[in-house]
């Protein structure tokens, strides 16, 4: 969830009225080809004239969390975190740098080597994780409001789905904490052989801006269950919620130094963490290009193992026997969920030629019904994009789609003059060679492509550098079985999409990353395997 880019870049600073509804496009709802003239005009929507709702939450934590204490950065510098609804200031946040990362790693190392955390029983660690999950539930609305304010995602999405999922994930890993064990294995000689699974040490973790707290849980949960200590860097666009929940972790009884949180920028704090010689393990969620840099920095320093959850250009395949109404609705959700800022977004919709026109028309109708507006307003489905940089990038891709000859079915413009709202946009007649079909847009832009048969669409769906996820809609079990084995993706959803569960592993093939998050497989990221061999004298059996 990976839109993950969830995308904290190491390279760029990027650092009571009724809910508004979309009206017909300025293009009259008709499809247009070619020129981008008129693409940057707007829908009529209340978003442009309504005053933003005051968030029902206070910002209380803007410092770095190091060794159990909130502290200023060593330099004293801060940076602004902005409200995506307006582009205006929410708060100034401490800007961590190399020296702050060093302080945090020292605290994490001391907590691992000398502190109680790795020496606790698994059951003792699980009790703290369970208490933390209880506190998440207790403060659900406050946490959700802060997440919405800093990120722009709908409050209902955060409060009813994402924050409860954080609590569920923590309980899942709490359940694993006292069930991580080694093996006794037989040998061909008289030796007693133990295989131990040990905590790996100090884990560096870099999380993205699209799902700040879900990615926090995906990474922090398994690392702590295994007995590790952590230095976590937040995305510069969304630093606030991780600081709040980390305070709750300490209220739950987490020892000082076990979880340290650094806010800051990629080229400084992120690079320092990735290249630190005393960090034993690194986990990163973000763009593929930034993932390459993270991997290189880890290799050039101490060859620390790296888990990468990166970008995607995931196909959704609609067969001619599919339930079209269901497929339209699910494909709409797969793309537009979280403002399209989702790493596994279904961003290439392949539709069989026999149902293509019907699908496009129904997809257009659904997009025009999508409610875009202040994410704190009840019933809103889509809030603003994360920031001006992402907003401009998406509009650039829309212009590219028009210029390359795709048909702009609906949308294509910003909404209002304030904040980073973009109309739900659909392109049809999209060809594989177009940028909008090849590159990760990370925004509310659905591209619909036509295909003739199964073999053709398998080849085209796999013809990408990514392999994060895929979706298939068909009533034919044989067809579904063919696709689930042929598609080169870490997750294949059949007649559904974006179904996540604490026990379901998530990760990609190819340049969508390596390693898996969630499920039992995520524990392997934070465990070291040690073989211990002892001679046996006159054994009764082998």
Buried (B, 14 or more C-beta within 10 A) or exposed (E): BBBBBBBBBBBBEBBEEEBBBBEEBBBEEEBBEEEBEBBEEBBBBBBBEBEBBEBBBEBEBBBBBBBBEBBBBBBEEBBEBBBBBBBEEBBEBBBBBBEBBBBBBBBBBBBBEEBEBBEBEBEBBBBBBBBBBBBBBEBBBBBBBBBBBBBBBBBBBBBEBBBBBBBBBBBBBBBBBBEBEBEEEEEEEEEBBEEEBBBBBBBBBBBBBBBBBBBBBBBBBBBBBBBBBBBBBBBBBBBBBBBBBBBBBBEBEBBBBBBBBBBBBBBBBBBBBBBBEBBBBBBBBBBBEBBBBBBEBBEEBEEBBBBBBBBBBBBBBBBEBBBBEEBBBBBBBBBBBBBBBBBBBBBBBBBBEEBBEEBBEBBBEBBBEBBBBBBBBEEBBBBBBBBBBBBEBBBEBBBBBBBBEBBBBBBBBBBBEBBBBBBBBBBBBBBEEBBBBBBBBBBBBBBBBBBEEBEEBBEBBBEBEBBBBBBBBBEEEEBBEBBBEBBBBBBBBBBEBBEBEBEEBBBBBBBBBBBBBBBEBBBBBBBBEEEEEEEBEEEEEE
